[in-house]
């Protein structure tokens, strides 16, 4: 998928393609220029094909967090047959992937990018915990503490 997206921006002219294949300086310059003019388009194309960005066609693109993506985050960060606290899971997701779920992480991310964050609706914490619970990956212990569980079994029986 990434290979196809990158190669769709390679030179189509035979002379340009020959220069591209023979000269690493030309290739680097070509990719720098392509990144300046097409970098966002490649990001958007890959994001749409992976399901991170909707709608697939048309305007009004936005990033989304689907159950499959959330499940992948759990499987990636929580060892098989183990649990971590929900707060630890949110920290791990932010550290590894830069995805912020709670108000503090969102404020930090917005500050790092030079944007303001005064909107109280930016807190998606309750929504994420509900998604995890519906996916049977969240074990609520009390109102203030929950465990994120990786249900993958290591048994080969």
C-alpha positions in Angstrom: 0.0 0.0 0.0 2.8 2.5 0.9 4.8 1.2 -2.0 2.0 1.9 -4.4 1.4 5.4 -2.9 5.0 6.4 -3.2 5.5 4.9 -6.7 2.4 6.8 -8.0 4.5 10.0 -7.6 7.6 8.7 -9.4 8.5 10.4 -12.7 6.6 9.1 -15.7 8.9 10.5 -18.4 11.5 8.0 -19.5 14.4 10.5 -19.3 13.3 11.7 -15.8 12.9 8.0 -14.7 16.5 7.3 -15.9 17.9 10.2 -14.0 15.9 9.1 -11.0 17.3 5.6 -11.1 21.0 6.6 -11.8 21.5 9.5 -9.5 21.0 9.4 -5.7 21.3 13.3 -5.5 18.6 13.6 -8.2 16.4 11.1 -6.4 16.8 12.9 -3.0 16.0 16.3 -4.6 13.0 14.7 -6.4 11.6 13.3 -3.1 12.2 16.6 -1.3 10.3 18.5 -3.9 7.6 15.8 -4.0 7.3 16.1 -0.2 6.9 19.8 -0.4 4.2 19.7 -3.0 2.6 16.3 -2.5 3.5 15.2 1.0 0.1 15.9 2.5 -1.6 14.2 -0.5 0.4 11.0 0.1 -0.4 11.2 3.8 -4.0 11.7 3.1 -4.1 8.8 0.5 -2.4 6.4 2.8 -4.6 7.5 5.8 -7.8 7.0 3.8 -6.8 3.6 2.5 -6.0 2.5 6.1 -9.3 3.9 7.5 -7.7 6.6 9.6 -9.2 9.4 7.5 -12.9 9.6 6.4 -14.6 10.0 4.0 -12.7 8.0 1.5 -14.0 10.3 -1.3 -15.0 13.9 -1.1 -14.1 16.8 1.1 -14.4 17.3 4.8 -11.6 14.8 5.7 -11.1 14.1 9.4 -9.1 11.6 11.5 -11.2 8.8 13.1 -10.5 6.2 15.7 -12.2 2.9 14.7 -12.6 -0.2 16.8 -10.0 -2.0 14.6 -7.5 0.8 15.2 -8.1 0.8 18.9 -7.8 -3.0 19.0 -4.5 -2.7 17.2 -3.2 -0.2 19.8 -4.1 -2.6 22.6 -2.5 -5.6 20.8 0.6 -3.5 20.1 1.1 -2.0 23.6 -0.2 -4.6 26.1 1.6 -7.9 26.3 -0.5 -11.0 25.5 -2.6 -12.2 28.4 -1.6 -9.2 30.5 -3.3 -6.1 31.8 -2.2 -2.5 32.3 -4.1 0.4 33.9 -6.2 2.5 31.6 -4.2 5.6 32.6 -1.0 3.8 31.7 -2.5 2.7 28.4 -3.3 6.3 27.5 0.2 7.4 28.3 1.7 4.6 26.2 -0.5 5.4 23.3 0.6 9.1 23.5 4.3 8.2 23.9 4.4 5.6 21.1 1.9 7.0 18.5 1.2 10.6 19.5 -2.5 9.9 19.9 -4.1 11.8 22.8 -7.2 10.6 24.5 -7.6 12.7 27.6 -7.8 16.4 28.2 -4.2 16.8 29.6 -2.6 14.9 26.7 -4.7 16.8 24.1 -3.6 20.1 25.7 0.0 19.0 25.6 -0.3 17.9 22.0 -2.0 21.2 21.0 0.7 23.2 22.9 3.5 21.3 21.1 1.9 22.1 17.7 1.3 25.7 18.6 -2.5 25.5 18.8 -4.8 26.5 21.6 -7.1 24.0 23.3 -9.8 25.6 25.4 -12.7 23.4 24.1 -13.9 21.1 26.8 -15.4 18.8 24.1 -11.8 17.7 23.1 -11.9 15.2 25.9 -12.7 11.8 24.3 -11.6 9.8 27.3 -15.1 8.4 28.1 -15.8 7.5 24.5 -12.5 5.6 24.2 -13.1 3.7 27.4 -16.6 2.8 26.1 -15.1 1.5 22.9 -12.6 -0.6 24.8 -15.3 -2.0 27.0 -17.5 -2.9 24.0 -14.4 -4.7 22.5 -14.0 -6.7 25.8 -10.6 -5.1 26.3 -11.4 -3.0 29.3 -12.0 -4.4 32.8 -13.7 -1.7 35.0 -12.6 -2.1 38.6 -14.1 1.1 40.0 -15.2 4.5 38.8 -11.6 5.8 38.9 -9.6 2.7 37.9 -9.9 0.3 35.0 -7.5 -2.3 33.4 -6.9 -2.6 29.7 -6.6 -6.3 28.8 -5.0 -8.0 25.9 -7.1 -11.1 25.2 -4.6 -12.8 22.9 -3.6 -16.2 24.3 -0.1 -17.6 24.1 -1.3 -21.2 24.4 -0.6 -23.2 21.3 -3.0 -26.0 22.3 
